[in-house]
Amino acid sequence: MVRILEVELVQSDLDAGMSVSAIGRKYGVHHETVRRFIKRNSFEDYVAFDEIEYHAIPPVLLADCFHIDSPYKVVPNEPVCEYVMRNFNVDMPGITSLADDYRSDLEREALSQFVADHSPDDLNNAALTEYRHIVHYIYKHYGGFDNFRAYHNISVPLVEYTSSLNRSYFARMGHRFESMLHKSFQVIGSPVSTTYYQDGCLPDFVLEDEWLDAKLSKSTAFNRGCKTIEKYTRHTDYLTLIYAIDDMPDDDIPDLPEGVRLVHVFDYFPDISPGLRDEIQTLIDEVSARKGRTVKTA
């Protein structure tokens, strides 16, 4: 249950040696909410986010908290993470943050393994989109497919390749739309997290206790292969899917679980800047033309 944060109570918790994460769990709010509350109220004795406790975790132990699993995905090493949480008073988001450099190294290693295990002819969109996290790693560490191809000396285009041309195009546009949403959050000053990970879930954005995911088309969330709603609602009570293209009548939308919203990008950001709105509208128009159909836009 969410409780209201009060200065005296939170100060008392800090004086008792509670970490920011523990205080967040106590009051039923995200640790970033607690951190902002502390900064807003100028707590004098505040020690930044578990600093003392976290520094006691041996680096070699942090490095072992993540590993590469069979589909080239960097995931928590659960026995090690459980040991660290039990003995160092840290939660999983804290481990994820502290081990960020180690995870990044593993993600780049996973990409190298992926390239080594596939012939150039197999490095097409079909191979990439089988593993959504591979595309995420490429954009995270190389900024896009072109830099990734250049680094690994791949001459065959990964994105627009033979029969996978259309699917790869829409995947690329989906990532571009996600980047536009990130820019929109930055413009309005919303402190969203883009690196939150929990039990196999990697939402595009986390804003306090709300998870948000970008969907290029309204219908994407209901494709047979899309498990976003099913997976994410196991871990959050508030899930918002922000889409660009309205390609599905409202009457065809299945009943959504409580706490799940499906919102058009211009409804979510009604006061977006004209320049950014035009940029998003251009993407909508281009993708709609590629789909070969007339779709509703805001």
LINCORGI-V479563 format. One record per run of one state. SS is the DSSP state (~ for helix, > for strand, _ for the rest). FROM is the first residue (numbers start at 1). TO is the last residue. Records with the same first field share a line. If there is no record, write none. Layout:
# LINCORGI-V479563
SS = FROM-TO ; FROM-TO
This chain:
# LINCORGI-V479563
_ = 1-6 ; 16-19 ; 28-30 ; 41-47 ; 55-58 ; 64-65 ; 69-73 ; 77-77 ; 89-91 ; 99-99 ; 117-119 ; 123-124 ; 130-131 ; 143-144 ; 152-161 ; 189-192 ; 194-197 ; 199-200 ; 202-204 ; 208-209 ; 223-227 ; 233-238 ; 247-249 ; 253-259 ; 269-273 ; 292-295 ; 297-298
~ = 7-15 ; 20-27 ; 31-40 ; 48-54 ; 59-63 ; 78-88 ; 92-98 ; 100-116 ; 120-122 ; 125-129 ; 132-142 ; 145-151 ; 162-188 ; 218-222 ; 228-232 ; 250-252 ; 265-268 ; 274-291
> = 66-68 ; 74-76 ; 193-193 ; 198-198 ; 201-201 ; 205-207 ; 210-217 ; 239-246 ; 260-264 ; 296-296
